[in-house]
Amino acid sequence: MKKRIGLGFDFFDEFLDGGFEKGIINNVYGPAGSGKSLVCMLCALSVIKDGKRVIYVDTEAGFSLERFAQLDEDYKEHLDKIFFLKPNSFEEQRSVFEKMKEVINKDVGLIIVDSISMLYRLELGRADQVYNTNRELGLQVNFLSEAARKNNICVLITSHVYSDFENKEKIRMVGGDFLKYSSKCLLELENLSGGLRHAILVKHRSIEENKTTSFSIVKEGIRKEKKD
């Protein structure tokens, strides 16, 4: 079995020294349209082709069957290897994590949560008990960290971002420092002009931090590009 989970595109997998690590939380964050869900789908395909199954928590309908079909002609067969969980509220997300405890086994090679922060953010917007909401997010992230470590599973989560109040050019991750410190790999995606995307390795245990690569999204997945 592979030691890391790649996307199946050499330039990006080399950028990550083989791909996302097993046994930890890998966090891909960025604005809408930057490619977060595509990264999740490509990683899912990589794991399935390596003989493992995927648990896929889709909190915002980011998984597109039409898009998945474009990535691989055997998509129907691959779908049978994905266990989908689709919560519609933060309370349902809590229940999903309870359900996940029942389905994790030696056949699972990847847990995806796309995204960990959307329903949490909505809950913060209307909840009176902010402490309890933050505590629940903490319990969910701790569960993912423990599941990754104990089962040597790659965990891939995505996170939303927002602009800093004092510096509009700077973005911050929804979920704040807790998600930042709980994730051993932080990959930021940016939208640039002309359909260009920029990936920045903000944090990693064994790779040079702040290294970058640029890419565009194409029908088959991603394509390496040069940043102007």
N, C-alpha and C positions, 0 to 999 in steps of 0.2 A: 504494500500500500504506500501511496505517496505520503511524504512527511508534511507537505503543505498543500493547500488548496489553491490552484491557479485558476485563471480565467480562460485559459486555452489560447491566449494570444501572447506570443513569445516576448514582445517588447514590454508588456505590462507585467508578465510573470517574472521577467528578469529584473524589472524595477523593484519588485517585492521579494527578490532573492528566492524565487520559486513559488511565491503565492502567500496566502494568509496562513498563519500558524494554527496548528491544532493545540488544544489545551488552554486556550485563552479567549478573551473577548476581543474581536476585531471590530472597530467602529468606523464606518464610512459616513461622513457627514457633509452636508452642503445644501445649496438652495434647490428648489424645484427644477427639474429638467437637467440636472447636472450629471445624471447617469447612475444614481444610487441603486435603483431597482434593477437596472440592467446588470450591474455588477453582481447583484444577488442571483439573478437568473443564470448568468454565466458560471458562477461558482456552483450552483445547484447542478447544472449539466456536468461539470467537471467531476463532481462527487459521484453522481449516478453512473457515469462512464467508468468510474473506478470501482464499481460494484457495491456502493453503499447507498443508503436511503437518506432522505432529507426531511427534516421537520421545518415547515415554512409558515411562520406567523405573519399574515398579511393584514395590517391594521388599516390600510388606506387604499385598498384595491389597486395596489401598485403592480401586481402580477397580471400581465396581459397574455391571454392564451394566444392571440394573434401574433404578438411579438415573440413569444416563446417558440412558436412554430417556425418563425423566420430563422431562428438560431440553429435549429437542427431538424433534419427531415424525419428523424425517428421520435419526434416529440410526443406522440401518443403513447408510445411504449415507456418513455421517460416519465410521463405524468403519473404512471402507476407507482413510481418510486418516491413520490412526494406526498407527505401527509400534511394537508393544508389545515390551518386554524385561522379563522377570520373573525376576530372580535370587533364589535361595533361601538363599544364603550370601554372606559377604563375599568369598570367593574367586570365586564366580560373578559377583558385582557387578564385580569387577576384569575378568573376561572380557567382561562386558557393555560396559564402557567401551572395550575393544579393538574390539568389534563396532560400536560407535557410530561409530568413525572411518571405517568403510566405508560407512555409510548417510547421513552428513551431506552434503547437496548444496544447490543453490540453491532447491529446492522446499520445504526444511524451514524453517518459520518459528518453531518453538518446540521446546525440549527441556525435558521435565519429568522430575524425579527425586523420586519420592514414596515413601519419604523417603530422603534421603542418609545418615541417621544410624542407622536401626534395625539393619541388619545389622552396621554398624560397632560399635554398642554391644554387640551379642551377641558379636561377635568379641573385643572387649576383655574381656568377662566370662570367656572361657576361653583366651585366647591368652597364651602365655608371653612372646612378643616384642611388647610394647606399642609399642616404637619402630617396628617394621616396619608394624604396623597403622596407626599414626598417619601414617607416611610414605606409605602407600598411599592413605589418604583425602586427603592433601595432593596427591598426583599426580592423583587423580580431579577434585578441585576446580580445580586448575590447568588441567586439560584443558578443563573446562567454561568457565572464564573465557576461555581462548584461543579456543575454538570460538565463543563468543558474540561476541568482539571481531572476529575475522577474518571471520566470516560475517554479522555484524550480525543475529544470532539472539537472540531473547529466551530466557534460561535461567531456569526457575522450579524451585526446589528447596524441599522442606519439611524441617523439622527437629523432632526431639523435644525435650522439655524435662524438667528435673528440679528438685526443690526444693533451695534452698541449705541446706546442713547447719546453718549458724548462724542463718539467717533463713528460716523455713519459708514466709513470705509472698512471698519473692522466688524467681523461677524463673531457671534458667540453661539455656542451649542446649547440647544434647549436641553435642560437637565443639569446644566452647569458643571461644577467641579466634580460632582459624584460620578457622572458618566465619564468624564475626562480621566479621572484617576483609576476607575475600575477597568478601563479599556487599556490593554497593553499595546495595542496597535491603533493609532489614530490616522486615518487617511481623509484629508479634506479634498473635496471636489469643487471646482469653480466653473462657472459659465463665463466664457470670454466671447468676443465678437466673432461673427462669421461661423457660428456653430462649433467653435473650438472649445474644448474642455481642458482643464488643467488639474492635475493631481499632485498634491503635496503630502509627503510622508511626514506628518507633524511629530509623531512619536512612535518609537519602536525599540524593542529590547536588544536587537543585534544588528540593525542596519542604520547607516548614517541618516540622521534626521534632517528634515527640510530639503531632501532631494526631491526633484520634480520630474514629471513627464507630461506631455501634452497629447491629446487624442481627440478624435472625432467619432461620433456615433454613426455607424453604417448598418445596412440591413443585416449583415452577417455578424455584427457585434460592435467591435471598436477597431479603429485604425490609428496608427501612430502618426502624429503630426509635429511640425516644428512650430514653436511659439515665436511670433514676430518680436 
